[in-house]
Amino acid sequence: MRFSVLIFLLLSACASDPSDFDGQLNCGAERFSDLLGKREAALEAVTLPSRSRILRPGDAITLDFSPNRLTIDIDDQGFIASVTCR
């Protein structure tokens, strides 16, 4: 029982508070929109913000929303499918 309470507290500490979101996505995704449709290898030539993540099919991810985090999705063919703030 205590273990499950500890896990709950740790997970809830990681979640973003939706009331903090002011409606502005500010992760800089627009600067990387030219990567859409390119091979994943194109990421080697750019410097991504520190709050970035690259997601591939089957990756486990957190469900928290972070308007400051750049998220790049790679499709199952190895191409960049989306560049978003989340």
N, CA, C and O atoms as a MOPAC input file, in Angstrom:
PM7 MOZYME 1SCF
protein

 N      0.82800 1    -1.19600 1     0.00000 1
 C      0.00000 1     0.00000 1     0.00000 1
 C      0.87300 1     1.26000 1     0.00000 1
 O      0.64100 1     2.16800 1    -0.79800 1
 N      1.87300 1     1.32300 1     0.88700 1
 C      2.70800 1     2.52200 1     0.94500 1
 C      3.47400 1     2.73600 1    -0.35200 1
 O      3.69700 1     3.87600 1    -0.76200 1
 N      3.87600 1     1.65100 1    -0.99900 1
 C      4.59900 1     1.77100 1    -2.26100 1
 C      3.72000 1     2.43100 1    -3.31900 1
 O      4.19600 1     3.30100 1    -4.04900 1
 N      2.46600 1     2.04300 1    -3.41900 1
 C      1.58400 1     2.63300 1    -4.42600 1
 C      1.32300 1     4.10600 1    -4.13400 1
 O      1.16900 1     4.89900 1    -5.06300 1
 N      1.27200 1     4.48000 1    -2.87100 1
 C      1.09800 1     5.89000 1    -2.51600 1
 C      2.33600 1     6.68000 1    -2.93200 1
 O      2.22100 1     7.79000 1    -3.45300 1
 N      3.50200 1     6.11900 1    -2.70600 1
 C      4.74500 1     6.77600 1    -3.10300 1
 C      4.80200 1     6.97000 1    -4.61600 1
 O      5.16900 1     8.04400 1    -5.09200 1
 N      4.44000 1     5.94100 1    -5.36500 1
 C      4.42900 1     6.05000 1    -6.82900 1
 C      3.45700 1     7.14100 1    -7.25900 1
 O      3.78400 1     7.94900 1    -8.12800 1
 N      2.28000 1     7.17600 1    -6.67000 1
 C      1.28900 1     8.20600 1    -7.01200 1
 C      1.85000 1     9.60100 1    -6.75000 1
 O      1.69000 1    10.49500 1    -7.58000 1
 N      2.49500 1     9.79600 1    -5.62200 1
 C      3.04800 1    11.10600 1    -5.29200 1
 C      4.15800 1    11.49900 1    -6.25800 1
 O      4.23300 1    12.65500 1    -6.67300 1
 N      5.00700 1    10.57000 1    -6.61400 1
 C      6.07200 1    10.86400 1    -7.56000 1
 C      5.51700 1    11.21400 1    -8.93700 1
 O      5.98900 1    12.15800 1    -9.57100 1
 N      4.53500 1    10.47600 1    -9.39800 1
 C      3.94300 1    10.75500 1   -10.70200 1
 C      3.18600 1    12.07000 1   -10.70900 1
 O      3.24400 1    12.80700 1   -11.69300 1
 N      2.49300 1    12.37300 1    -9.65800 1
 C      1.73900 1    13.61800 1    -9.62800 1
 C      2.67200 1    14.82500 1    -9.54900 1
 O      2.31100 1    15.91300 1    -9.99700 1
 N      3.85200 1    14.64700 1    -8.99100 1
 C      4.81500 1    15.74300 1    -8.93600 1
 C      5.36500 1    16.06200 1   -10.32300 1
 O      5.81400 1    17.18200 1   -10.56400 1
 N      5.33600 1    15.09800 1   -11.23400 1
 C      5.85000 1    15.30200 1   -12.59000 1
 C      4.82700 1    15.95100 1   -13.51400 1
 O      5.19200 1    16.49500 1   -14.55600 1
 N      3.58100 1    15.90000 1   -13.15200 1
 C      2.52900 1    16.40900 1   -14.04100 1
 C      2.52300 1    17.92900 1   -14.06400 1
 O      2.75300 1    18.58400 1   -13.04800 1
 N      2.25800 1    18.47000 1   -15.23300 1
 C      2.13000 1    19.91900 1   -15.36200 1
 C      0.75800 1    20.33900 1   -14.87400 1
 O     -0.20500 1    19.58100 1   -14.99200 1
 N      0.66500 1    21.52100 1   -14.33700 1
 C     -0.60400 1    22.06100 1   -13.88900 1
 C     -1.25800 1    22.77400 1   -15.06600 1
 O     -0.75700 1    23.80900 1   -15.50700 1
 N     -2.37700 1    22.23900 1   -15.59100 1
 C     -3.00900 1    22.85200 1   -16.75400 1
 C     -3.42700 1    24.29800 1   -16.51100 1
 O     -3.55500 1    25.06600 1   -17.46500 1
 N     -3.64000 1    24.68300 1   -15.26300 1
 C     -4.04300 1    26.06000 1   -14.98200 1
 C     -2.89000 1    27.03800 1   -15.21700 1
 O     -3.11500 1    28.24700 1   -15.29000 1
 N     -1.65200 1    26.52700 1   -15.33700 1
 C     -0.50300 1    27.38200 1   -15.61600 1
 C     -0.38600 1    27.73200 1   -17.10000 1
 O      0.35300 1    28.64900 1   -17.45800 1
 N     -1.09600 1    27.02400 1   -17.95500 1
 C     -0.98800 1    27.22700 1   -19.39700 1
 C     -1.73200 1    28.48900 1   -19.80500 1
 O     -2.93200 1    28.61700 1   -19.56400 1
 N     -1.00700 1    29.42500 1   -20.42800 1
 C     -1.59300 1    30.70800 1   -20.80900 1
 C     -2.07900 1    30.73000 1   -22.25800 1
 O     -2.43900 1    31.78800 1   -22.77500 1
 N     -2.09000 1    29.56500 1   -22.91500 1
 C     -2.55000 1    29.48500 1   -24.29300 1
 C     -1.45500 1    29.67900 1   -25.32300 1
 O     -1.70200 1    29.53900 1   -26.52100 1
 N     -0.25600 1    29.99700 1   -24.87900 1
 C      0.86100 1    30.23100 1   -25.79100 1
 C      1.79300 1    29.02400 1   -25.80100 1
 O      2.29400 1    28.59200 1   -24.76300 1
 N      2.00900 1    28.49600 1   -27.00000 1
 C      2.98800 1    27.42200 1   -27.16300 1
 C      4.33200 1    28.09000 1   -27.42500 1
 O      4.48700 1    28.82300 1   -28.40100 1
 N      5.28400 1    27.84100 1   -26.56600 1
 C      6.54800 1    28.57100 1   -26.68200 1
 C      7.76600 1    27.65400 1   -26.61700 1
 O      8.71600 1    27.92200 1   -25.88100 1
 N      7.73200 1    26.58400 1   -27.38200 1
 C      8.87200 1    25.67000 1   -27.41600 1
 C      9.77500 1    25.91400 1   -28.62100 1
 O     10.84300 1    25.31000 1   -28.72300 1
 N      9.36200 1    26.79000 1   -29.53500 1
 C     10.16500 1    27.08600 1   -30.70600 1
 C      9.96100 1    26.12600 1   -31.86600 1
 O     10.81500 1    26.03700 1   -32.74900 1
 N      8.85400 1    25.41000 1   -31.88000 1
 C      8.60400 1    24.42100 1   -32.93700 1
 C      8.65800 1    25.03000 1   -34.33000 1
 O      9.09100 1    24.37200 1   -35.27700 1
 N      8.22500 1    26.27800 1   -34.46700 1
 C      8.21400 1    26.90900 1   -35.79200 1
 C      9.61500 1    27.01000 1   -36.39400 1
 O      9.76500 1    27.02500 1   -37.61600 1
 N     10.63700 1    27.07900 1   -35.54800 1
 C     12.02200 1    27.15100 1   -36.04400 1
 C     12.48300 1    25.84600 1   -36.67700 1
 O     13.45900 1    25.82400 1   -37.42800 1
 N     11.78000 1    24.75600 1   -36.37300 1
 C     12.19000 1    23.43900 1   -36.84700 1
 C     11.19800 1    22.83800 1   -37.83900 1
 O     11.29800 1    21.65600 1   -38.16800 1
 N     10.25100 1    23.62600 1   -38.31500 1
 C      9.21700 1    23.11000 1   -39.22200 1
 C      9.80500 1    22.62400 1   -40.54600 1
 O      9.19400 1    21.79000 1   -41.21500 1
 N     10.96900 1    23.12300 1   -40.93500 1
 C     11.58800 1    22.67400 1   -42.19000 1
 C     12.07500 1    21.22800 1   -42.10600 1
 O     12.44900 1    20.64600 1   -43.12400 1
 N     12.07600 1    20.64400 1   -40.91000 1
 C     12.48000 1    19.24900 1   -40.74600 1
 C     11.38100 1    18.26500 1   -41.13600 1
 O     11.65300 1    17.08800 1   -41.37300 1
 N     10.15200 1    18.74200 1   -41.20100 1
 C      9.02500 1    17.85500 1   -41.51800 1
 C      9.25600 1    17.12200 1   -42.83100 1
 O      9.60900 1    17.72400 1   -43.84500 1
 N      9.05000 1    15.81900 1   -42.79000 1
 C      9.19600 1    15.00000 1   -43.98600 1
 C     10.61200 1    14.54600 1   -44.27700 1
 O     10.83600 1    13.74000 1   -45.18000 1
 N     11.56600 1    15.05800 1   -43.51800 1
 C     12.96400 1    14.64800 1   -43.72900 1
 C     13.27000 1    13.40100 1   -42.91400 1
 O     12.55000 1    13.04900 1   -41.98000 1
 N     14.34600 1    12.75200 1   -43.29200 1
 C     14.81600 1    11.59100 1   -42.54200 1
 C     15.25300 1    12.00900 1   -41.13500 1
 O     15.68000 1    13.14200 1   -40.91300 1
 N     15.14000 1    11.09500 1   -40.21700 1
 C     15.54100 1    11.34300 1   -38.83100 1
 C     16.98700 1    11.82100 1   -38.74100 1
 O     17.31800 1    12.59800 1   -37.84500 1
 N     17.83600 1    11.38500 1   -39.62600 1
 C     19.25300 1    11.77500 1   -39.62800 1
 C     19.42900 1    13.28100 1   -39.75000 1
 O     20.47700 1    13.80600 1   -39.37600 1
 N     18.42600 1    13.98900 1   -40.26700 1
 C     18.50500 1    15.45700 1   -40.39200 1
 C     18.62500 1    16.11900 1   -39.02600 1
 O     19.08400 1    17.25700 1   -38.93500 1
 N     18.22500 1    15.43300 1   -37.96600 1
 C     18.31400 1    15.99000 1   -36.61300 1
 C     19.75800 1    16.14100 1   -36.15000 1
 O     20.04700 1    16.93000 1   -35.25100 1
 N     20.65100 1    15.39500 1   -36.75400 1
 C     22.06200 1    15.46900 1   -36.37200 1
 C     22.67200 1    16.81900 1   -36.71500 1
 O     23.67800 1    17.21000 1   -36.12300 1
 N     22.08400 1    17.53100 1   -37.65400 1
 C     22.63800 1    18.80700 1   -38.10900 1
 C     22.06300 1    20.01100 1   -37.37300 1
 O     22.44200 1    21.14500 1   -37.66700 1
 N     21.16400 1    19.79100 1   -36.42800 1
 C     20.54900 1    20.90800 1   -35.70700 1
 C     20.79200 1    20.77000 1   -34.21300 1
 O     20.99800 1    19.67300 1   -33.69200 1
 N     20.76300 1    21.90100 1   -33.54600 1
 C     20.84800 1    21.90400 1   -32.08700 1
 C     19.44500 1    22.13200 1   -31.54700 1
 O     18.84200 1    23.18100 1   -31.77100 1
 N     18.93900 1    21.14700 1   -30.84200 1
 C     17.59000 1    21.22900 1   -30.29400 1
 C     17.61700 1    21.89300 1   -28.92500 1
 O     18.62800 1    21.82700 1   -28.22600 1
 N     16.52000 1    22.53300 1   -28.53400 1
 C     16.44600 1    23.11500 1   -27.18900 1
 C     16.62300 1    22.03100 1   -26.12700 1
 O     16.37600 1    20.85300 1   -26.38500 1
 N     17.04500 1    22.43000 1   -24.95600 1
 C     17.27800 1    21.45700 1   -23.88600 1
 C     16.00000 1    20.71400 1   -23.49500 1
 O     16.05700 1    19.55000 1   -23.09600 1
 N     14.86600 1    21.36800 1   -23.60500 1
 C     13.59000 1    20.70600 1   -23.28500 1
 C     12.98400 1    20.14500 1   -24.57300 1
 O     11.96100 1    20.62600 1   -25.06100 1
 N     13.63300 1    19.13400 1   -25.09800 1
 C     13.17900 1    18.48800 1   -26.32300 1
 C     13.10200 1    16.99200 1   -26.09800 1
 O     13.78600 1    16.43200 1   -25.24200 1
 N     12.24700 1    16.35900 1   -26.89300 1
 C     12.22400 1    14.90700 1   -26.90000 1
 C     11.92900 1    14.44600 1   -28.31800 1
 O     11.19900 1    15.09100 1   -29.07000 1
 N     12.51700 1    13.31700 1   -28.65400 1
 C     12.30800 1    12.69400 1   -29.96000 1
 C     11.60700 1    11.37700 1   -29.68600 1
 O     12.10900 1    10.52200 1   -28.95500 1
 N     10.43200 1    11.23400 1   -30.29100 1
 C      9.62200 1    10.04200 1   -30.05100 1
 C      9.55400 1     9.17600 1   -31.29500 1
 O      9.27400 1     9.64700 1   -32.39700 1
 N      9.81800 1     7.89800 1   -31.08000 1
 C      9.75000 1     6.91800 1   -32.16100 1
 C      8.60200 1     5.95600 1   -31.87800 1
 O      8.16400 1     5.83300 1   -30.73400 1
 N      8.11300 1     5.27500 1   -32.90600 1
 C      7.01600 1     4.32100 1   -32.67300 1
 C      7.36800 1     3.33500 1   -31.56200 1
 O      8.45900 1     2.76500 1   -31.54300 1
 N      6.44400 1     3.14900 1   -30.65500 1
 C      6.63900 1     2.21200 1   -29.55300 1
 C      7.30200 1     2.80000 1   -28.32900 1
 O      7.38400 1     2.12700 1   -27.30100 1
 N      7.78500 1     4.04500 1   -28.40000 1
 C      8.40000 1     4.67200 1   -27.22900 1
 C      7.35900 1     4.89600 1   -26.14200 1
 O      6.21800 1     5.25900 1   -26.42700 1
 N      7.75500 1     4.67900 1   -24.91500 1
 C      6.90500 1     5.01600 1   -23.78200 1
 C      7.07800 1     6.50700 1   -23.49600 1
 O      8.20100 1     7.01100 1   -23.47600 1
 N      5.97800 1     7.20300 1   -23.27800 1
 C      6.06200 1     8.63700 1   -23.01000 1
 C      5.17400 1     9.00600 1   -21.84100 1
 O      4.24300 1     8.28200 1   -21.48800 1
 N      5.48000 1    10.14300 1   -21.25000 1
 C      4.61000 1    10.67600 1   -20.21900 1
 C      3.44100 1    11.37700 1   -20.90200 1
 O      3.56200 1    11.82500 1   -22.04200 1
 N      2.33300 1    11.47000 1   -20.21900 1
 C      1.14400 1    12.08700 1   -20.79900 1
 C      0.97500 1    13.53800 1   -20.36300 1
 O     -0.03300 1    14.17000 1   -20.68000 1
 N      1.94900 1    14.06100 1   -19.64400 1
 C      1.84500 1    15.45400 1   -19.21700 1
 C      2.00200 1    16.38500 1   -20.41100 1
 O      2.68600 1    16.05900 1   -21.38100 1
 N      1.37400 1    17.52000 1   -20.33100 1
 C      1.46200 1    18.52300 1   -21.38700 1
 C      2.40900 1    19.61500 1   -20.93300 1
 O      2.25700 1    20.16300 1   -19.84100 1
 N      3.38600 1    19.93100 1   -21.76800 1
 C      4.32700 1    20.98500 1   -21.45300 1
 C      4.47600 1    21.89000 1   -22.67300 1
 O      5.12300 1    21.49900 1   -23.64500 1
 N      3.89500 1    23.08600 1   -22.64700 1
 C      3.96000 1    23.96900 1   -23.80700 1
 C      5.37600 1    24.45800 1   -24.09900 1
 O      5.61100 1    25.06200 1   -25.14600 1
 N      6.31700 1    24.21300 1   -23.20100 1
 C      7.71300 1    24.62900 1   -23.38600 1
 C      8.59300 1    23.50500 1   -23.91900 1
 O      9.78700 1    23.70600 1   -24.13800 1
 N      8.01500 1    22.32400 1   -24.13000 1
 C      8.82400 1    21.16600 1   -24.55400 1
 C      8.61200 1    20.89300 1   -26.04500 1
 O      7.48500 1    20.67800 1   -26.49200 1
 N      9.69200 1    20.90500 1   -26.79600 1
 C      9.65300 1    20.56200 1   -28.21000 1
 C      9.57800 1    19.04700 1   -28.33200 1
 O     10.39000 1    18.32800 1   -27.75000 1
 N      8.60100 1    18.57000 1   -29.08900 1
 C      8.44200 1    17.13600 1   -29.30900 1
 C      8.49900 1    16.85900 1   -30.80600 1
 O      7.74900 1    17.43800 1   -31.59200 1
 N      9.39400 1    15.97300 1   -31.17600 1
 C      9.54900 1    15.58300 1   -32.57700 1
 C      9.17000 1    14.11500 1   -32.68700 1
 O      9.75400 1    13.25200 1   -32.03100 1
 N      8.17700 1    13.85100 1   -33.53200 1
 C      7.71200 1    12.47800 1   -33.74100 1
 C      8.32500 1    11.91800 1   -35.01200 1
 O      8.30600 1    12.55400 1   -36.06500 1
 N      8.86900 1    10.71300 1   -34.89200 1
 C      9.44500 1     9.99100 1   -36.02000 1
 C      8.46800 1     8.87500 1   -36.38700 1
 O      8.01200 1     8.13900 1   -35.51200 1
 N      8.14700 1     8.74700 1   -37.67300 1
 C      7.20800 1     7.69700 1   -38.06900 1
 C      7.92700 1     6.35600 1   -38.21600 1
 O      9.14200 1     6.26700 1   -38.04000 1
 N      7.16500 1     5.32600 1   -38.53700 1
 C      7.74600 1     3.98600 1   -38.60800 1
 C      8.64700 1     3.77600 1   -39.82600 1
 O      9.27600 1     2.72600 1   -39.95300 1
 N      8.71400 1     4.76000 1   -40.71700 1
 C      9.61600 1     4.70100 1   -41.85900 1
 C     10.91600 1     5.47900 1   -41.61100 1
 O     11.81800 1     5.47900 1   -42.44800 1
 N     10.99800 1     6.14700 1   -40.43900 1
 C     12.20000 1     6.90800 1   -40.10100 1
 C     12.17500 1     8.35700 1   -40.55100 1
 O     13.21500 1     9.01200 1   -40.61700 1
 N     10.97200 1     8.86400 1   -40.86500 1
 C     10.82400 1    10.25500 1   -41.28200 1
 C     10.22200 1    11.09000 1   -40.15200 1
 O      9.47700 1    10.56800 1   -39.32300 1
 N     10.53800 1    12.36600 1   -40.11900 1
 C      9.99500 1    13.28100 1   -39.11300 1
 C      8.55300 1    13.58600 1   -39.49900 1
 O      8.28500 1    14.18200 1   -40.54200 1
 N      7.63500 1    13.16900 1   -38.64100 1
 C      6.20700 1    13.27200 1   -38.93500 1
 C      5.56500 1    14.50900 1   -38.31900 1
 O      4.58700 1    15.03200 1   -38.85300 1
 N      6.10700 1    14.97800 1   -37.20300 1
 C      5.55800 1    16.19000 1   -36.59100 1
 C      6.59500 1    16.85800 1   -35.71300 1
 O      7.49800 1    16.21800 1   -35.17400 1
 N      6.43800 1    18.16400 1   -35.58900 1
 C      7.28800 1    18.99300 1   -34.73400 1
 C      6.31200 1    19.88200 1   -33.97300 1
 O      5.72800 1    20.80300 1   -34.54300 1
 N      6.14000 1    19.60200 1   -32.69100 1
 C      5.10600 1    20.28500 1   -31.91800 1
 C      5.59900 1    20.66100 1   -30.52000 1
 O      6.64900 1    20.20800 1   -30.06400 1
 N      4.81800 1    21.48800 1   -29.86800 1
 C      5.02900 1    21.80500 1   -28.45400 1
 C      4.04400 1    20.94800 1   -27.66400 1
 O      2.83000 1    21.08300 1   -27.81600 1
 N      4.57000 1    20.07800 1   -26.83100 1
 C      3.69400 1    19.28200 1   -25.95700 1
 C      4.48000 1    18.47300 1   -24.95200 1
 O      3.89200 1    17.75200 1   -24.14500 1

